[in-house]
Amino acid sequence: IRAEELVAPKIVSKGERITLQYKTPLMEIKAIGEAMEDGAKGQVIRIRNIESLQTVEAEISAPGTAHITPAGLITDEGDRS
């Protein structure tokens, strides 16, 4: 087995609904999103917020959960805001 053949197991599947979390020292926001691609723990993937339809990039932290970083917001055209 070659190192490039090893991949982390996916814990989020494209189309799956997941909880998006955004935390700062002063607040915590949670929303429901839809994964736009498969993802493994620690991987950053695109997720569409179900209510606002805004697409964000978030890091998969556990099955069904992803964390948004302040730089993770992107527009519908794929450009960072």
Contacts in CASP RR format, 6 or more apart in sequence:
PFRMAT RR
TARGET T0000
AUTHOR 0000-0000-0000
METHOD contacts of the structure
MODEL  1
IRAEELVAPKIVSKGERITLQYKTPLMEIKAIGEAMEDGAKGQVIRIRNI
ESLQTVEAEISAPGTAHITPAGLITDEGDRS
7 40 0 8 1.000
8 40 0 8 1.000
8 41 0 8 1.000
8 42 0 8 1.000
8 43 0 8 1.000
9 40 0 8 1.000
10 38 0 8 1.000
10 39 0 8 1.000
10 40 0 8 1.000
11 39 0 8 1.000
11 40 0 8 1.000
11 41 0 8 1.000
11 60 0 8 1.000
11 62 0 8 1.000
11 63 0 8 1.000
11 64 0 8 1.000
12 18 0 8 1.000
12 35 0 8 1.000
12 38 0 8 1.000
12 39 0 8 1.000
12 40 0 8 1.000
12 45 0 8 1.000
12 60 0 8 1.000
12 63 0 8 1.000
12 64 0 8 1.000
12 66 0 8 1.000
13 35 0 8 1.000
13 38 0 8 1.000
13 39 0 8 1.000
14 35 0 8 1.000
14 36 0 8 1.000
14 37 0 8 1.000
14 38 0 8 1.000
15 34 0 8 1.000
15 35 0 8 1.000
15 36 0 8 1.000
16 34 0 8 1.000
16 35 0 8 1.000
16 64 0 8 1.000
17 32 0 8 1.000
17 33 0 8 1.000
17 34 0 8 1.000
17 35 0 8 1.000
17 50 0 8 1.000
17 64 0 8 1.000
18 32 0 8 1.000
18 33 0 8 1.000
18 34 0 8 1.000
18 35 0 8 1.000
18 47 0 8 1.000
18 64 0 8 1.000
18 65 0 8 1.000
18 66 0 8 1.000
19 30 0 8 1.000
19 31 0 8 1.000
19 32 0 8 1.000
19 33 0 8 1.000
19 64 0 8 1.000
19 65 0 8 1.000
19 66 0 8 1.000
20 30 0 8 1.000
20 31 0 8 1.000
20 32 0 8 1.000
20 33 0 8 1.000
20 47 0 8 1.000
20 49 0 8 1.000
20 56 0 8 1.000
20 58 0 8 1.000
20 66 0 8 1.000
20 67 0 8 1.000
20 68 0 8 1.000
21 28 0 8 1.000
21 29 0 8 1.000
21 30 0 8 1.000
21 61 0 8 1.000
21 65 0 8 1.000
21 66 0 8 1.000
21 67 0 8 1.000
21 68 0 8 1.000
22 28 0 8 1.000
22 29 0 8 1.000
22 30 0 8 1.000
22 67 0 8 1.000
22 68 0 8 1.000
23 29 0 8 1.000
23 67 0 8 1.000
31 49 0 8 1.000
31 50 0 8 1.000
31 51 0 8 1.000
31 52 0 8 1.000
32 49 0 8 1.000
32 50 0 8 1.000
32 51 0 8 1.000
33 47 0 8 1.000
33 48 0 8 1.000
33 49 0 8 1.000
33 50 0 8 1.000
34 47 0 8 1.000
34 48 0 8 1.000
34 50 0 8 1.000
35 45 0 8 1.000
35 46 0 8 1.000
35 47 0 8 1.000
36 45 0 8 1.000
36 46 0 8 1.000
36 47 0 8 1.000
36 48 0 8 1.000
36 55 0 8 1.000
37 45 0 8 1.000
37 46 0 8 1.000
38 45 0 8 1.000
39 45 0 8 1.000
39 60 0 8 1.000
40 60 0 8 1.000
41 60 0 8 1.000
41 61 0 8 1.000
41 62 0 8 1.000
42 59 0 8 1.000
42 60 0 8 1.000
42 61 0 8 1.000
43 59 0 8 1.000
43 60 0 8 1.000
44 57 0 8 1.000
44 58 0 8 1.000
44 59 0 8 1.000
44 60 0 8 1.000
45 57 0 8 1.000
45 58 0 8 1.000
45 60 0 8 1.000
45 66 0 8 1.000
46 55 0 8 1.000
46 56 0 8 1.000
46 57 0 8 1.000
46 74 0 8 1.000
47 55 0 8 1.000
47 56 0 8 1.000
47 57 0 8 1.000
47 58 0 8 1.000
47 66 0 8 1.000
48 54 0 8 1.000
48 55 0 8 1.000
48 56 0 8 1.000
49 55 0 8 1.000
49 56 0 8 1.000
53 76 0 8 1.000
54 73 0 8 1.000
54 75 0 8 1.000
54 76 0 8 1.000
55 74 0 8 1.000
55 75 0 8 1.000
55 76 0 8 1.000
55 78 0 8 1.000
56 68 0 8 1.000
56 72 0 8 1.000
56 73 0 8 1.000
56 74 0 8 1.000
57 68 0 8 1.000
57 69 0 8 1.000
57 72 0 8 1.000
57 73 0 8 1.000
57 74 0 8 1.000
58 66 0 8 1.000
58 67 0 8 1.000
58 68 0 8 1.000
58 69 0 8 1.000
58 72 0 8 1.000
59 66 0 8 1.000
59 67 0 8 1.000
59 69 0 8 1.000
60 66 0 8 1.000
61 67 0 8 1.000
71 80 0 8 1.000
72 80 0 8 1.000
73 80 0 8 1.000
73 81 0 8 1.000
74 80 0 8 1.000
74 81 0 8 1.000
75 81 0 8 1.000
END
